[in-house]
Amino acid sequence: MSETIHVAAGTEWWRNAVVYQVYPRSFADANGDGTGDVEGIRSRIPYLTQLGVNAIWMNPWYPSPLLDGGYDVADYRSIAPMFGSLDDAKRLIADAHDAGIRVIVDLVPNHTSWDHKWFVEAVAATPGSAARDRYIFRDGKGENGELPPTNWSSVFGGPAWSRCEDGQWYLHLFDISQPDLNWTNPEVRAEFCDIFRFWVDLGADGFRVDVSHGLIKDPDFPDVDLASEILTVGHIENHPHWDRDEVHEINREWRAVLDAKEVELGRELMMVAEAWVKPESVPLYLRPDEYHQSFNFDFLGCPWDITQMRSSINRALVDAASVGSSATWVLSNHDVVRHATRYGLPEGTDYQEWLMHGSAELCDHTLGVKRARAITMMLLALPGSTYIYQGEELGLHEVHDLPHEVLDDPVWRRSEHTRKGRDGCRVPIPWTTTGASFGFGSDGSWLPQPSDWGAQSVEAQDGVAGSVLELYRSALALRAASWVDSGDLNWLELDPHAIAFERNGYVCITNFGDSDIQLPDGDLLLASDDSASIAMIAANTTVWIKRP
Ligand code: NOJ
């Protein structure tokens, strides 16, 4: 590991942004129907400003039957009536811009909803028609085509093919309601370029691109070795549908669209890839004519382990710089168990197994939050941008005991009720200590909130020294004033149990050990935990220091 890590030059806003991920269904419900909405989000812009974020990423807000939380898009140029209207979206974007907050829209190009007009047309059309060619329809195997064309499985469980009435099969790498588009079809390619332009013209500053590593399928449609696929999705060489070389052509096409729009409008635009690929592949997505950024899932997957974390950080920084990009840091999102919970569970816990059968007591909540605070401060000090998932700034935990009857995730359905899926991290935000849905809306919430949720609410933490919310606010403000312009990073060897680095006189130290570490000389700017005494850094604690 080299001692100094260089940071690629560049002043674009996304290089160091703190991006706040909004799950519209669960953020704030202005019209009191139990589901969050665009007006609710707009009403909370002052909260986001006070928090100090630079951008918001909106999870899908399009018309959708919501069979996969909106990742089943029925119309890419509109807003789901339950969330509001295009005018509401325009107002939100305008108000966010006025507050200095950029807006990133979620684009879902791998599949549409089965309610999308193209799919409705395709199903009604005949095999071999132009309408079917926008998707991936194939004849089945077996004497009468009764077997699926390949043995591929859906990410959510079960086969990746479903059969139409006329006997042909269509591919859906995710839910049965999410047919995969055919990215070798020029009409599909042109349509998405146009969708990018549509949202940029509406004011969007960037795009989070869903399943960006899955668009291209091997034209020979070979079977896969299912046993190894389950363990290593995205990590197999020459996989028939993950991370194929041809996706880079598509990346370049989109980048050209955004670059042209940037020139036309004089606004910096960006796109960030959701690419669950092996770490070696990530920089390929980040070449100067492809994505601006890619989510760093390698770090998200690290357990509380100093060696793994340090080498993951090192790799992400070196790789990003090698292609002129900037690293991204993510601990939670709408697809994973919240990190305050992950860090409170014993190492090696199978999260889905725990959600199904584990006891609440297995999770040490206090430890989980303490570690979450520490790791957040570490990430905020690193070069690159940080993505915050709504509610993590309150220290929210995974809601692990949602009753089966409210579970909504296709993972629950498609696994035949053997995996609960992701609803536990999507429970609506508590804004107030008491009241209907703890201030989320004027009535209930689409997923039930735990009865003690009020103690974690914004109201309960606002202005309270030592609360998670106040730590985030202080850390974001300090980060903007110190780390953001601090350039290259030098690793420091202060203690075998610490990850420590310095950037331009600012020092960040995280204690992964069990005992206290001596605090080096300098001004203590911030500690992740009050229990950090002036002289020592306690276990599971991060400190920021300014060298004398
Ligand atoms: C990744 C999204 O983050 C996830 O929520 C969704 O289920 C799949 N892609 C399919 O679109």
Residues whose N, C-alpha, C, O or C-beta is under 5 A from the ligand:
A	BS01	NOJ	D68 Y71 F174 D210 V211 D335
